[in-house]
Amino acid sequence: MSPSLNTVHAVPLIDYVGLSDAERSKLAAQVESERTLAAVLTRRGADAVTEIITQDEFTHDVLIPLDARRWLVYDTT
């Protein structure tokens, strides 16, 4: 059976900065519910987006500051 185009999968949290176990668990729980860009914007607000970087005509990285020195980057296709 092929996957439905409407199927939305859980969003994995990929940690490139070495978060503590507690930080990673807390952030993973937040990100898990943000399965679409609309969910991210609803939860965090459109003004939370600092920058959108175009990778190609289909893929964009949406940058949201996590704190003063770290970012959440949502890869959208």
N, CA, C and O atoms as CSV, one atom per row, in Angstrom:
chain,resi,resn,atom,element,x,y,z
A,1,MET,N,N,0.851,-1.178,0.000
A,1,MET,CA,C,0.000,0.000,0.000
A,1,MET,C,C,0.893,1.237,0.000
A,1,MET,O,O,1.795,1.350,0.831
A,2,SER,N,N,0.655,2.147,-0.907
A,2,SER,CA,C,1.454,3.369,-0.977
A,2,SER,C,C,0.927,4.387,0.018
A,2,SER,O,O,-0.265,4.395,0.325
A,3,PRO,N,N,1.819,5.263,0.535
A,3,PRO,CA,C,1.373,6.265,1.508
A,3,PRO,C,C,0.464,7.301,0.870
A,3,PRO,O,O,0.616,7.644,-0.303
A,4,SER,N,N,-0.460,7.781,1.638
A,4,SER,CA,C,-1.375,8.821,1.191
A,4,SER,C,C,-0.645,10.156,1.139
A,4,SER,O,O,0.242,10.414,1.952
A,5,LEU,N,N,-1.014,10.994,0.195
A,5,LEU,CA,C,-0.434,12.331,0.127
A,5,LEU,C,C,-0.832,13.172,1.325
A,5,LEU,O,O,-0.169,14.160,1.641
A,6,ASN,N,N,-1.907,12.787,1.992
A,6,ASN,CA,C,-2.377,13.535,3.150
A,6,ASN,C,C,-1.769,13.037,4.459
A,6,ASN,O,O,-2.060,13.590,5.519
A,7,THR,N,N,-0.937,12.013,4.403
A,7,THR,CA,C,-0.325,11.475,5.604
A,7,THR,C,C,0.717,12.453,6.137
A,7,THR,O,O,1.581,12.917,5.392
A,8,VAL,N,N,0.632,12.763,7.423
A,8,VAL,CA,C,1.592,13.656,8.055
A,8,VAL,C,C,2.336,12.845,9.107
A,8,VAL,O,O,1.722,12.252,9.993
A,9,HIS,N,N,3.654,12.822,9.005
A,9,HIS,CA,C,4.472,12.041,9.920
A,9,HIS,C,C,5.023,12.920,11.033
A,9,HIS,O,O,5.071,14.144,10.914
A,10,ALA,N,N,5.434,12.277,12.106
A,10,ALA,CA,C,6.052,12.992,13.219
A,10,ALA,C,C,7.310,13.694,12.742
A,10,ALA,O,O,8.025,13.183,11.880
A,11,VAL,N,N,7.575,14.847,13.292
A,11,VAL,CA,C,8.753,15.629,12.935
A,11,VAL,C,C,9.905,15.225,13.855
A,11,VAL,O,O,9.807,15.372,15.074
A,12,PRO,N,N,10.995,14.716,13.276
A,12,PRO,CA,C,12.117,14.352,14.129
A,12,PRO,C,C,12.905,15.594,14.555
A,12,PRO,O,O,12.992,16.573,13.815
A,13,LEU,N,N,13.461,15.534,15.732
A,13,LEU,CA,C,14.348,16.590,16.200
A,13,LEU,C,C,15.775,16.096,15.993
A,13,LEU,O,O,16.188,15.105,16.597
A,14,ILE,N,N,16.509,16.770,15.161
A,14,ILE,CA,C,17.904,16.422,14.922
A,14,ILE,C,C,18.753,17.424,15.681
A,14,ILE,O,O,18.695,18.626,15.422
A,15,ASP,N,N,19.537,16.926,16.614
A,15,ASP,CA,C,20.319,17.763,17.524
A,15,ASP,C,C,21.753,17.871,17.018
A,15,ASP,O,O,22.513,16.905,17.078
A,16,TYR,N,N,22.119,19.047,16.523
A,16,TYR,CA,C,23.477,19.285,16.034
A,16,TYR,C,C,24.354,20.011,17.054
A,16,TYR,O,O,25.539,20.234,16.805
A,17,VAL,N,N,23.775,20.383,18.207
A,17,VAL,CA,C,24.534,21.189,19.165
A,17,VAL,C,C,24.827,20.478,20.479
A,17,VAL,O,O,25.490,21.045,21.347
A,18,GLY,N,N,24.352,19.257,20.641
A,18,GLY,CA,C,24.624,18.530,21.868
A,18,GLY,C,C,23.794,19.002,23.047
A,18,GLY,O,O,24.340,19.314,24.105
A,19,LEU,N,N,22.490,19.059,22.878
A,19,LEU,CA,C,21.594,19.445,23.957
A,19,LEU,C,C,21.693,18.439,25.099
A,19,LEU,O,O,22.019,17.271,24.885
A,20,SER,N,N,21.413,18.897,26.293
A,20,SER,CA,C,21.335,17.967,27.420
A,20,SER,C,C,20.115,17.075,27.201
A,20,SER,O,O,19.231,17.407,26.411
A,21,ASP,N,N,20.071,15.951,27.898
A,21,ASP,CA,C,18.928,15.047,27.769
A,21,ASP,C,C,17.621,15.763,28.100
A,21,ASP,O,O,16.614,15.570,27.419
A,22,ALA,N,N,17.638,16.583,29.141
A,22,ALA,CA,C,16.429,17.310,29.553
A,22,ALA,C,C,15.998,18.313,28.488
A,22,ALA,O,O,14.814,18.409,28.167
A,23,GLU,N,N,16.972,19.071,27.933
A,23,GLU,CA,C,16.644,20.043,26.880
A,23,GLU,C,C,16.103,19.340,25.640
A,23,GLU,O,O,15.111,19.775,25.054
A,24,ARG,N,N,16.759,18.252,25.244
A,24,ARG,CA,C,16.349,17.521,24.048
A,24,ARG,C,C,14.942,16.953,24.214
A,24,ARG,O,O,14.132,17.034,23.291
A,25,SER,N,N,14.646,16.383,25.370
A,25,SER,CA,C,13.314,15.820,25.616
A,25,SER,C,C,12.236,16.898,25.567
A,25,SER,O,O,11.182,16.711,24.960
A,26,LYS,N,N,12.514,18.029,26.213
A,26,LYS,CA,C,11.544,19.133,26.226
A,26,LYS,C,C,11.302,19.667,24.821
A,26,LYS,O,O,10.158,19.866,24.415
A,27,LEU,N,N,12.374,19.895,24.085
A,27,LEU,CA,C,12.250,20.436,22.737
A,27,LEU,C,C,11.623,19.427,21.783
A,27,LEU,O,O,10.816,19.801,20.932
A,28,ALA,N,N,11.981,18.163,21.912
A,28,ALA,CA,C,11.398,17.127,21.060
A,28,ALA,C,C,9.891,17.049,21.260
A,28,ALA,O,O,9.148,16.862,20.296
A,29,ALA,N,N,9.432,17.191,22.494
A,29,ALA,CA,C,7.999,17.171,22.773
A,29,ALA,C,C,7.288,18.351,22.111
A,29,ALA,O,O,6.168,18.206,21.623
A,30,GLN,N,N,7.933,19.513,22.094
A,30,GLN,CA,C,7.341,20.688,21.442
A,30,GLN,C,C,7.295,20.497,19.934
A,30,GLN,O,O,6.262,20.728,19.306
A,31,VAL,N,N,8.399,20.080,19.359
A,31,VAL,CA,C,8.518,19.962,17.904
A,31,VAL,C,C,7.636,18.841,17.355
A,31,VAL,O,O,7.136,18.930,16.234
A,32,GLU,N,N,7.450,17.794,18.145
A,32,GLU,CA,C,6.666,16.644,17.699
A,32,GLU,C,C,5.267,17.039,17.245
A,32,GLU,O,O,4.728,16.456,16.304
A,33,SER,N,N,4.683,18.023,17.908
A,33,SER,CA,C,3.322,18.445,17.557
A,33,SER,C,C,3.288,19.433,16.391
A,33,SER,O,O,2.214,19.744,15.876
A,34,GLU,N,N,4.436,19.918,15.979
A,34,GLU,CA,C,4.491,20.898,14.879
A,34,GLU,C,C,4.782,20.167,13.566
A,34,GLU,O,O,5.897,20.221,13.047
A,35,ARG,N,N,3.776,19.491,13.047
A,35,ARG,CA,C,3.951,18.619,11.882
A,35,ARG,C,C,3.840,19.345,10.556
A,35,ARG,O,O,4.197,18.792,9.516
A,36,THR,N,N,3.358,20.562,10.579
A,36,THR,CA,C,3.257,21.362,9.361
A,36,THR,C,C,3.756,22.771,9.671
A,36,THR,O,O,3.833,23.172,10.832
A,37,LEU,N,N,4.090,23.507,8.630
A,37,LEU,CA,C,4.501,24.894,8.826
A,37,LEU,C,C,3.357,25.709,9.432
A,37,LEU,O,O,3.593,26.613,10.234
A,38,ALA,N,N,2.136,25.393,9.054
A,38,ALA,CA,C,0.977,26.079,9.635
A,38,ALA,C,C,0.918,25.855,11.145
A,38,ALA,O,O,0.597,26.778,11.893
A,39,ALA,N,N,1.225,24.640,11.600
A,39,ALA,CA,C,1.228,24.356,13.036
A,39,ALA,C,C,2.336,25.131,13.745
A,39,ALA,O,O,2.143,25.617,14.859
A,40,VAL,N,N,3.487,25.244,13.104
A,40,VAL,CA,C,4.591,26.020,13.681
A,40,VAL,C,C,4.169,27.468,13.844
A,40,VAL,O,O,4.366,28.061,14.905
A,41,LEU,N,N,3.589,28.040,12.798
A,41,LEU,CA,C,3.185,29.444,12.834
A,41,LEU,C,C,2.044,29.682,13.808
A,41,LEU,O,O,1.986,30.733,14.446
A,42,THR,N,N,1.135,28.723,13.931
A,42,THR,CA,C,0.032,28.853,14.884
A,42,THR,C,C,0.562,28.830,16.309
A,42,THR,O,O,0.147,29.633,17.145
A,43,ARG,N,N,1.471,27.922,16.582
A,43,ARG,CA,C,2.005,27.778,17.941
A,43,ARG,C,C,2.948,28.911,18.317
A,43,ARG,O,O,2.857,29.462,19.414
A,44,ARG,N,N,3.853,29.259,17.410
A,44,ARG,CA,C,4.921,30.211,17.731
A,44,ARG,C,C,4.636,31.625,17.245
A,44,ARG,O,O,5.265,32.574,17.713
A,45,GLY,N,N,3.713,31.779,16.327
A,45,GLY,CA,C,3.390,33.084,15.766
A,45,GLY,C,C,4.258,33.388,14.562
A,45,GLY,O,O,5.439,33.043,14.533
A,46,ALA,N,N,3.671,34.031,13.572
A,46,ALA,CA,C,4.394,34.341,12.342
A,46,ALA,C,C,5.587,35.246,12.594
A,46,ALA,O,O,6.576,35.182,11.865
A,47,ASP,N,N,5.507,36.084,13.612
A,47,ASP,CA,C,6.619,36.992,13.909
A,47,ASP,C,C,7.817,36.263,14.522
A,47,ASP,O,O,8.885,36.857,14.671
A,48,ALA,N,N,7.653,34.978,14.883
A,48,ALA,CA,C,8.769,34.193,15.419
A,48,ALA,C,C,9.763,33.810,14.327
A,48,ALA,O,O,10.927,33.524,14.609
A,49,VAL,N,N,9.296,33.806,13.079
A,49,VAL,CA,C,10.173,33.445,11.967
A,49,VAL,C,C,11.125,34.600,11.700
A,49,VAL,O,O,10.697,35.709,11.380
A,50,THR,N,N,12.423,34.332,11.834
A,50,THR,CA,C,13.434,35.357,11.624
A,50,THR,C,C,13.864,35.425,10.166
A,50,THR,O,O,14.110,36.501,9.620
A,51,GLU,N,N,13.948,34.250,9.547
A,51,GLU,CA,C,14.419,34.212,8.165
A,51,GLU,C,C,13.927,32.938,7.495
A,51,GLU,O,O,13.722,31.914,8.147
A,52,ILE,N,N,13.741,33.019,6.188
A,52,ILE,CA,C,13.442,31.854,5.363
A,52,ILE,C,C,14.521,31.786,4.299
A,52,ILE,O,O,14.700,32.721,3.519
A,53,ILE,N,N,15.239,30.667,4.273
A,53,ILE,CA,C,16.326,30.487,3.310
A,53,ILE,C,C,15.855,29.527,2.232
A,53,ILE,O,O,15.477,28.394,2.528
A,54,THR,N,N,15.876,29.968,0.999
A,54,THR,CA,C,15.464,29.149,-0.128
A,54,THR,C,C,16.614,28.239,-0.540
A,54,THR,O,O,17.701,28.710,-0.873
A,55,GLN,N,N,16.365,26.931,-0.517
A,55,GLN,CA,C,17.364,25.960,-0.951
A,55,GLN,C,C,17.227,25.680,-2.446
A,55,GLN,O,O,18.224,25.613,-3.165
A,56,ASP,N,N,16.009,25.519,-2.899
A,56,ASP,CA,C,15.690,25.360,-4.318
A,56,ASP,C,C,14.223,25.737,-4.482
A,56,ASP,O,O,13.629,26.298,-3.561
A,57,GLU,N,N,13.635,25.445,-5.621
A,57,GLU,CA,C,12.252,25.891,-5.834
A,57,GLU,C,C,11.237,25.161,-4.957
A,57,GLU,O,O,10.094,25.603,-4.841
A,58,PHE,N,N,11.639,24.050,-4.340
A,58,PHE,CA,C,10.717,23.272,-3.521
A,58,PHE,C,C,11.057,23.262,-2.032
A,58,PHE,O,O,10.184,22.976,-1.213
A,59,THR,N,N,12.276,23.560,-1.666
A,59,THR,CA,C,12.735,23.393,-0.292
A,59,THR,C,C,13.167,24.719,0.312
A,59,THR,O,O,13.913,25.487,-0.295
A,60,HIS,N,N,12.683,24.967,1.519
A,60,HIS,CA,C,13.035,26.176,2.257
A,60,HIS,C,C,13.368,25.814,3.693
A,60,HIS,O,O,12.777,24.888,4.249
A,61,ASP,N,N,14.301,26.527,4.299
A,61,ASP,CA,C,14.608,26.396,5.720
A,61,ASP,C,C,14.003,27.593,6.427
A,61,ASP,O,O,14.267,28.741,6.067
A,62,VAL,N,N,13.189,27.317,7.437
A,62,VAL,CA,C,12.529,28.361,8.208
A,62,VAL,C,C,13.249,28.450,9.550
A,62,VAL,O,O,13.275,27.485,10.314
A,63,LEU,N,N,13.837,29.621,9.835
A,63,LEU,CA,C,14.642,29.817,11.042
A,63,LEU,C,C,13.846,30.542,12.115
A,63,LEU,O,O,13.260,31.599,11.882
A,64,ILE,N,N,13.845,29.932,13.311
A,64,ILE,CA,C,13.184,30.502,14.474
A,64,ILE,C,C,14.190,30.472,15.619
A,64,ILE,O,O,14.721,29.408,15.934
A,65,PRO,N,N,14.466,31.612,16.248
A,65,PRO,CA,C,15.428,31.590,17.355
A,65,PRO,C,C,14.915,30.764,18.524
A,65,PRO,O,O,13.761,30.890,18.933
A,66,LEU,N,N,15.788,29.917,19.056
A,66,LEU,CA,C,15.467,29.132,20.248
A,66,LEU,C,C,15.844,29.926,21.492
A,66,LEU,O,O,15.096,29.969,22.468
A,67,ASP,N,N,17.005,30.547,21.442
A,67,ASP,CA,C,17.464,31.445,22.498
A,67,ASP,C,C,18.484,32.389,21.859
A,67,ASP,O,O,18.532,32.504,20.634
A,68,ALA,N,N,19.286,33.053,22.658
A,68,ALA,CA,C,20.198,34.078,22.139
A,68,ALA,C,C,21.277,33.523,21.202
A,68,ALA,O,O,21.843,34.274,20.407
A,69,ARG,N,N,21.567,32.227,21.283
A,69,ARG,CA,C,22.653,31.691,20.460
A,69,ARG,C,C,22.295,30.442,19.662
A,69,ARG,O,O,23.145,29.906,18.951
A,70,ARG,N,N,21.057,29.972,19.766
A,70,ARG,CA,C,20.651,28.755,19.057
A,70,ARG,C,C,19.363,28.980,18.284
A,70,ARG,O,O,18.552,29.841,18.623
A,71,TRP,N,N,19.196,28.174,17.222
A,71,TRP,CA,C,18.054,28.307,16.322
A,71,TRP,C,C,17.361,26.971,16.132
A,71,TRP,O,O,17.988,25.913,16.182
A,72,LEU,N,N,16.059,27.038,15.912
A,72,LEU,CA,C,15.318,25.904,15.375
A,72,LEU,C,C,15.242,26.134,13.880
A,72,LEU,O,O,14.899,27.229,13.435
A,73,VAL,N,N,15.558,25.116,13.104
A,73,VAL,CA,C,15.483,25.232,11.655
A,73,VAL,C,C,14.518,24.170,11.162
A,73,VAL,O,O,14.762,22.972,11.309
A,74,TYR,N,N,13.435,24.616,10.582
A,74,TYR,CA,C,12.442,23.711,10.028
A,74,TYR,C,C,12.693,23.596,8.527
A,74,TYR,O,O,12.640,24.587,7.799
A,75,ASP,N,N,12.964,22.380,8.080
A,75,ASP,CA,C,13.193,22.104,6.659
A,75,ASP,C,C,11.826,21.831,6.046
A,75,ASP,O,O,11.162,20.864,6.421
A,76,THR,N,N,11.404,22.659,5.121
A,76,THR,CA,C,10.082,22.491,4.506
A,76,THR,C,C,10.228,22.134,3.038
A,76,THR,O,O,11.115,22.629,2.343
A,77,THR,N,N,9.350,21.277,2.590
A,77,THR,CA,C,9.333,20.874,1.186
A,77,THR,C,C,7.940,21.008,0.649
A,77,THR,O,O,7.700,20.719,-0.523
